Amino acid sequence: MNDHPDAPAVRQLRLVVEAEDYEAALAFYRDVLGLTEEAAYSSGDGARVTILDAGRATLEIANPAQKKMIDDVEVGRQVAPKMRVAFEVDDSRATTDRLVSAGATEVAPPTLTPWQSLNSRLDAPAGLHITVFQELAPLEEREKMEGFGTS
């Protein structure tokens, strides 16, 4: 029970991904993408998990029309499964190049979106379809764009 009504009820979002090639996925997300290792656990039966810090987490809920529109803008066709993981980075082009060199498959190169971000799409280890995005305009400017709003 939340004893503080003004405090958020959720403290952290964790996306748990099963990776057949655990070592390759860990190297990709930790060593190439640059997520820092927060903790790691293993057991005698070979079970292993590593928790990587991905910065601030959000949960983006999109209806089918929005999902289709984002695919059309970023890729030009429908490619994303029902779930896609997006990482904000400082340099979309350099990050995309690093990730492709490390084994990701580029689905679409960095593309300028109407909401002023530079987004690329990749198929990455552990079966994840990911977006790497770089915000090119501050939130205050994006809030003034047609179709953009906050609640």
RAQUITA-V719983 format. One line per field, one symbol per residue. psi: psi as a letter, one per 30 degrees, with the letter a starting at -180 (. if undefined). A space follows every 50 residues. Layout:
psi = ???
This chain:
psi = kjfjffkkfkfkkkjkkkjeieeeeeeeeeeeegkkkelkkllfgfkkkk kkjgakkljjkkleeeeeeeeeeefgljfkafkkkkkklfjeeeeeeeee fgflkkeklkkklfghljklklkllggkjlkkkkkfkleeeeffkkfkll .
